[in-house]
Amino acid sequence: MSGGLAWALVALGIGVVVVRRRSVAVGLVTAQALLLGASALRDGVSGEAAPAAGALALRGLLLAGLFLFLVRRTRETRPVRAGVAPLARAAAAVVLVLALIWLVPTIGLDSQQAERATLALVAIGLVTAATRRATLFQVLGIVLVENGLALAALSLPGTSSLAIEIGVAVDLLLVALVAGVFHDRIFAEFGAGDSAVLRSLRD
């Protein structure tokens, strides 16, 4: 994977950390998924590249459809404030990215850029999930981590297995679907996709 493509994925992830509108964040995550599919098609073995790229692209489009459906279904009466300013969120993401790159040893991917981009996406996803109160943004944080894992699967040295790549895409899609259902249930119960309302629950 080229360094430019790897860091384009990271830049899209940083965008998810700082944007306010849920629909914009969904678009950024979808663009990430499509770039992963394009990377699989470009770098894969001819016999296996198309199915793997198709699986990743289909996953991205299905997730986009799911999240846009949830955005329309769970319209907030007022914006859910993150509690952390956008620049502070971006700074936290950058600090965690640098910490992971510095602390985590080589993980055996086919390039240093792919390893660093994988760790960056994981860090950005964790910061997104931890600093946003809106439950849909927390789900998108999980998807960012999943995109990092998909990037790692694509960057395995040698001829990566088609079964591994499609399996990763399917598994991650199922995780995101379950998380989306939880978001919908929280909104239906409390009338807001704000994770802070869960503090009102008592045994």
N, C-alpha and C positions, 0 to 999 in steps of 0.2 A: 504494500500500500504506500502511495506517495505521501510525503510529509504534508503537502498542501491539502489533500483530501482529508487526512487524519485531523488536521487542525481546523479545517472547515467544520467537521463534526463537533469539535470542542467549542468553536465560536457559536454554533447554533445552541449548544447546551448552555453557554453563558447567557445567551439571549433569553432562555426559559427562566433562568434565575432572576432576571431583572424586570421582565415585562409584567404589566399589570393585567392585561386582558387575557382571559382564558383561551379565547379563539386564536389569538396570535401565538400563544404558547403551543397549542395543538398543531398549528401550522409549522412551527419550528421543529417539533418532534417528528412530524411527518416527513419534513425535508431530510432530517437525519436518517430516517428509515429508508427513504428512497436513495440517498447517497450510499448507504450500506449495500443496497441491492445493486447499484451501479458498480460499486467496488467489487462485489462478488462476480459480476458478469465480466468485468475487465480483467481481473486477476486470476479467475478460476481456470481449471482445465476445460477445454472445449466441450467435452461430453457431459460435464457436471455443472458447468457455470450457469447455464440457463435455468435449470430447475431451482438451484440454490438462490439465484438472484430473484427469480419469480416468487419464491417462498418469502423472502425478506421484503420484497416490494408489496406483495399481497398482505403480509402482516401489517406493514405501515399503513396501507390504505384502509384495512379493516379497523385498525386502531383509530385512525382519523375519523372514520365514519362513526365509531362508537363514541368517541369523545365529543364530536360535534353534536351528536344526538343528545348526549348528557348535558352539554352546554345549553342547548335549546330547551331541554326538559326541566332543567334545574336553574332557571334564571333567578339571580339574586335580586332582592328588592333594594339592597344597597351593597356596594363593594365590600368584600371581606378583606380587611386590612391585615397585612402580613405581620405587623408589629416590629419588623426589621426593615430599615430603609434599603432601597435597591442597591445603592453603592456599597452599603455594609454587607449585603448578601453577596454581591460580586466579589468583594474583598475576602469574605470568608471562604468562598469557593476557590479563589486563587491560592489562598494560604493552604487550604487542605490539598489542593492539587500538587502544590510544590512539596508539601510534607510527604505525600504518598510517593511521589517520584523519587524523593530523596531516601525514604525509609524502606520501600519495598524493593527487594532484590530482583534481579532479572527473572522474568517469568517464562522465557523461552519462546516468545513470538518471533516472527520472521524479520522484524525490524525494531529499532529503538523507538522510532516514531509511533509505531503501532502500540508498543507497550505503554509509552507515555500517554498517548491519546486514550487508551483503555482505562488507565488509572484516573485520568482527568475526568472522563465521563462518569465513572463510579463516584468520584468525589463531588462532582457537580450535582449528580442525582441525590446524593445524601444530603447535601446542603439545601437543595430545593425542598426535599421532604421535611427537613428539620426546621426550616425558617418560614415556611408558608403555612398559614392557618387554613386556607381554602383546601378542602379535601381533594378537589380535582387536581390542584397543583401538586399535592402530595402523591397522587397516583402518577402524575407525569414525572415526578422525581424517580419513582420506581422504574418507569419506562426508560428514563435516561440511564439508570444503572444497567437495565437489560440491554440497551443499545451498546453499552460498553462491553458486556459479555458477548454479544453478537459479533462485535468488532474483534474480540479476542479469538472467537471461533474461526472467523475468516482469516485471521493472521497466523494460524498454526503453520509451522514450517512444513515444507513439502506439499504434497497434494492433499489438501484437506478433504475430509470425508463428506460426501453429499448428505449422508444420513445425519451426521453431527450438525451440519448447518441447518437442515430442515427441522431436525429435532429441537434445536435451540429456538428457532423461530416459532414453532408450535407451542413449546413450553412457555415462552415469554408471553405469547399472545394469551394463553390461558390465565397466567398470573394477572395480566392487565385486565382481562375480562372480570375476574373475581373482584379485583380492586375497584373497578368501575361500578359493579353491583353494590358494593359497600357504600360508595359515594352516593348512589341513588337512594339507598335505604336511609342513610343519615339525613339527606335532604327531605325525604318523605316524612321522617319522624319529627325533625326539628324545624323544618321550613327554611333551612340555610345549610349551605355546604361549608360550615365553619367548624373545624375540629375542636375549637374552644368550647362549644356547647356540650361536648362529651364530658366535661368536668362536672356537669350538673348531675350525672348519673351516680346513683348510690346503690349499695347492696340492699 
